Each structure stands twice: as structure tokens, then as C-alpha cells.
Amino acid sequence: MRLIRFLLKFTFICNLCFLISEILRITVYDHSLDTIVNHVLVLGVGIAFPLNGLVCVLTGIMLLLKKIRWKELPPLLYLLNITILIFQLIVNY
């Protein structure tokens, strides 16, 4: 249970990095913060999409099998992760 909660929170942080990287992609960037941007891009582009898909599916299966209960999760994070996953699917495909 604690692992799922941790993964939901870590995935949300990666999803925020994904949103920041998408904003950086469509705006003009002056390269003043390259060291921070490199970390944001790795988490946002490389890790966020596969991790988000895996965690959302795993959490959904565990909820359907009643291994975990809805109120034990942070439900808002789960719903936000699903929303961002839909956005990631639209952007990537």
C-alpha cells in the first residue's frame, strides 16, 4: 500500500516535469537554466509517460481486485495522473 502511494506521488512529480517540458517546447527559452532544465526533461520526457501508464494500470487493477481501497489512496493524485496520461497519449500519438 505504501509503495502505491509513493509511486502515485512520484509519478505526479514526473507528470509535472512533463507539463513543464511541453511548455518549454512551445515557448521561447533563453538557455539560462540549462542544468535544471536537463533534469526536468529527463523526468518529463523519458520517465513520465511509461511510469504514468504503468502506475495507473497497476493501481486500477489493484482497485478492481480490491487489494487496496479507494480511500487509502490519494484519490486526487490518481485522477490527476489519469488526466495527464490522457494528455500524454494525445501529445505522443
MARLOTI-885511 format. One record per residue (C-alpha): x, y, z; residue in one letter; chain; residue number from 1. Coordinates in nm, 3 decimals. Example, Ala and Ser with C-alpha at 12.3 -4.5 7.8 and 13.67 -1.06 7.14 Angstrom:
// MARLOTI-885511
{X=1.230 Y=-0.450 Z=0.780 residu=A chaine=A num=1} $
{X=1.367 Y=-0.106 Z=0.714 residu=S chaine=A num=2} $
This chain:
// MARLOTI-885511
{X=0.000 Y=0.000 Z=0.000 residu=M chaine=A num=1} $
{X=0.276 Y=0.243 Z=0.089 residu=R chaine=A num=2} $
{X=0.454 Y=0.162 Z=-0.235 residu=L chaine=A num=3} $
{X=0.147 Y=0.252 Z=-0.444 residu=I chaine=A num=4} $
{X=0.108 Y=0.581 Z=-0.256 residu=R chaine=A num=5} $
{X=0.476 Y=0.661 Z=-0.314 residu=F chaine=A num=6} $
{X=0.454 Y=0.569 Z=-0.682 residu=L chaine=A num=7} $
{X=0.146 Y=0.788 Z=-0.729 residu=L chaine=A num=8} $
{X=0.327 Y=1.084 Z=-0.576 residu=K chaine=A num=9} $
{X=0.649 Y=1.025 Z=-0.770 residu=F chaine=A num=10} $
{X=0.453 Y=0.983 Z=-1.092 residu=T chaine=A num=11} $
{X=0.274 Y=1.310 Z=-1.027 residu=F chaine=A num=12} $
{X=0.609 Y=1.488 Z=-0.989 residu=I chaine=A num=13} $
{X=0.725 Y=1.332 Z=-1.318 residu=C chaine=A num=14} $
{X=0.399 Y=1.442 Z=-1.481 residu=N chaine=A num=15} $
{X=0.457 Y=1.798 Z=-1.364 residu=L chaine=A num=16} $
{X=0.801 Y=1.779 Z=-1.526 residu=C chaine=A num=17} $
{X=0.630 Y=1.656 Z=-1.843 residu=F chaine=A num=18} $
{X=0.397 Y=1.955 Z=-1.842 residu=L chaine=A num=19} $
{X=0.691 Y=2.192 Z=-1.785 residu=I chaine=A num=20} $
{X=0.882 Y=2.031 Z=-2.072 residu=S chaine=A num=21} $
{X=0.582 Y=2.071 Z=-2.302 residu=E chaine=A num=22} $
{X=0.556 Y=2.438 Z=-2.204 residu=I chaine=A num=23} $
{X=0.928 Y=2.482 Z=-2.271 residu=L chaine=A num=24} $
{X=0.886 Y=2.315 Z=-2.609 residu=R chaine=A num=25} $
{X=0.626 Y=2.564 Z=-2.730 residu=I chaine=A num=26} $
{X=0.777 Y=2.880 Z=-2.579 residu=T chaine=A num=27} $
{X=1.097 Y=3.071 Z=-2.637 residu=V chaine=A num=28} $
{X=1.368 Y=2.958 Z=-2.397 residu=Y chaine=A num=29} $
{X=1.689 Y=3.158 Z=-2.339 residu=D chaine=A num=30} $
{X=1.905 Y=2.870 Z=-2.200 residu=H chaine=A num=31} $
{X=1.979 Y=3.044 Z=-1.873 residu=S chaine=A num=32} $
{X=1.880 Y=2.746 Z=-1.657 residu=L chaine=A num=33} $
{X=2.016 Y=2.456 Z=-1.861 residu=D chaine=A num=34} $
{X=2.121 Y=2.239 Z=-1.565 residu=T chaine=A num=35} $
{X=1.773 Y=2.243 Z=-1.413 residu=I chaine=A num=36} $
{X=1.602 Y=2.204 Z=-1.749 residu=V chaine=A num=37} $
{X=1.808 Y=1.894 Z=-1.827 residu=N chaine=A num=38} $
{X=1.673 Y=1.721 Z=-1.515 residu=H chaine=A num=39} $
{X=1.320 Y=1.833 Z=-1.590 residu=V chaine=A num=40} $
{X=1.345 Y=1.699 Z=-1.944 residu=L chaine=A num=41} $
{X=1.475 Y=1.360 Z=-1.831 residu=V chaine=A num=42} $
{X=1.192 Y=1.317 Z=-1.581 residu=L chaine=A num=43} $
{X=0.930 Y=1.471 Z=-1.809 residu=G chaine=A num=44} $
{X=1.010 Y=1.317 Z=-2.145 residu=V chaine=A num=45} $
{X=1.190 Y=0.996 Z=-2.059 residu=G chaine=A num=46} $
{X=1.025 Y=0.869 Z=-1.744 residu=I chaine=A num=47} $
{X=0.681 Y=1.028 Z=-1.708 residu=A chaine=A num=48} $
{X=0.487 Y=0.856 Z=-1.988 residu=F chaine=A num=49} $
{X=0.587 Y=0.491 Z=-1.926 residu=P chaine=A num=50} $
{X=0.578 Y=0.528 Z=-1.548 residu=L chaine=A num=51} $
{X=0.240 Y=0.702 Z=-1.555 residu=N chaine=A num=52} $
{X=0.089 Y=0.431 Z=-1.772 residu=G chaine=A num=53} $
{X=0.227 Y=0.154 Z=-1.555 residu=L chaine=A num=54} $
{X=0.120 Y=0.311 Z=-1.225 residu=V chaine=A num=55} $
{X=-0.231 Y=0.398 Z=-1.348 residu=C chaine=A num=56} $
{X=-0.290 Y=0.046 Z=-1.481 residu=V chaine=A num=57} $
{X=-0.141 Y=-0.118 Z=-1.171 residu=L chaine=A num=58} $
{X=-0.350 Y=0.097 Z=-0.937 residu=T chaine=A num=59} $
{X=-0.664 Y=0.036 Z=-1.141 residu=G chaine=A num=60} $
{X=-0.611 Y=-0.340 Z=-1.133 residu=I chaine=A num=61} $
{X=-0.547 Y=-0.337 Z=-0.759 residu=M chaine=A num=62} $
{X=-0.862 Y=-0.132 Z=-0.706 residu=L chaine=A num=63} $
{X=-1.069 Y=-0.374 Z=-0.918 residu=L chaine=A num=64} $
{X=-0.928 Y=-0.675 Z=-0.734 residu=L chaine=A num=65} $
{X=-0.997 Y=-0.496 Z=-0.403 residu=K chaine=A num=66} $
{X=-0.637 Y=-0.531 Z=-0.288 residu=K chaine=A num=67} $
{X=-0.649 Y=-0.163 Z=-0.192 residu=I chaine=A num=68} $
{X=-0.938 Y=0.065 Z=-0.108 residu=R chaine=A num=69} $
{X=-1.016 Y=0.397 Z=-0.273 residu=W chaine=A num=70} $
{X=-0.996 Y=0.599 Z=0.048 residu=K chaine=A num=71} $
{X=-0.649 Y=0.462 Z=0.130 residu=E chaine=A num=72} $
{X=-0.513 Y=0.619 Z=-0.188 residu=L chaine=A num=73} $
{X=-0.467 Y=0.987 Z=-0.256 residu=P chaine=A num=74} $
{X=-0.765 Y=0.989 Z=-0.496 residu=P chaine=A num=75} $
{X=-0.697 Y=1.337 Z=-0.633 residu=L chaine=A num=76} $
{X=-0.344 Y=1.235 Z=-0.740 residu=L chaine=A num=77} $
{X=-0.477 Y=0.922 Z=-0.908 residu=Y chaine=A num=78} $
{X=-0.737 Y=1.119 Z=-1.103 residu=L chaine=A num=79} $
{X=-0.483 Y=1.386 Z=-1.200 residu=L chaine=A num=80} $
{X=-0.241 Y=1.115 Z=-1.316 residu=N chaine=A num=81} $
{X=-0.512 Y=0.962 Z=-1.533 residu=I chaine=A num=82} $
{X=-0.596 Y=1.304 Z=-1.678 residu=T chaine=A num=83} $
{X=-0.231 Y=1.373 Z=-1.758 residu=I chaine=A num=84} $
{X=-0.198 Y=1.021 Z=-1.906 residu=L chaine=A num=85} $
{X=-0.477 Y=1.103 Z=-2.149 residu=I chaine=A num=86} $
{X=-0.297 Y=1.427 Z=-2.240 residu=F chaine=A num=87} $
{X=0.029 Y=1.233 Z=-2.285 residu=Q chaine=A num=88} $
{X=-0.143 Y=0.988 Z=-2.518 residu=L chaine=A num=89} $
{X=-0.279 Y=1.276 Z=-2.726 residu=I chaine=A num=90} $
{X=0.061 Y=1.450 Z=-2.744 residu=V chaine=A num=91} $
{X=0.267 Y=1.138 Z=-2.816 residu=N chaine=A num=92} $
{X=0.033 Y=0.970 Z=-3.065 residu=Y chaine=A num=93} $
